[in-house]
Amino acid sequence: MSDCLFCKIIAGEIPSSKVYEDDVCYAFNDIDPQAPTHFLVIPKAHIASCGEITPENSAVVAHCFEVIVKICKELGVESYRIVNNCGDQAGQTVKHLHFHVLAGRDMTWPP
């Protein structure tokens, strides 16, 4: 999608601090970290939100979670929070499916 911020990051049109990349997803450090470790994992295929996950694209989401585990192990992170906002009222500001991974501090609930 030509006007999507995350699609532009994946395409290299907007710089990012890459953490991981493969054929299916891309991970990069958050520009406004909310924890000592805070990175995002996004699928390369444009999926606007969790509301657009289907049987045809759900393997992409599963792969994103596998990558989260891999990155956390490589970083030595044992305890972390994964956040996904789905829709405007939930706080989704970029309409491209993404998972925030936060670690390195105590997490409270509600956030």
Buried (B, 14 or more C-beta within 10 A) or exposed (E): EEEBBBBBBBEEEEEBEEBBEEEBBBBBEBEEEEBEBBBBBBBBEBBBBBEEBEEEEEEBBEBBEEBBEEBBEEBEBEEBBBBBBBEEEEEBEBBBBBBBBBBBEEBEEEE
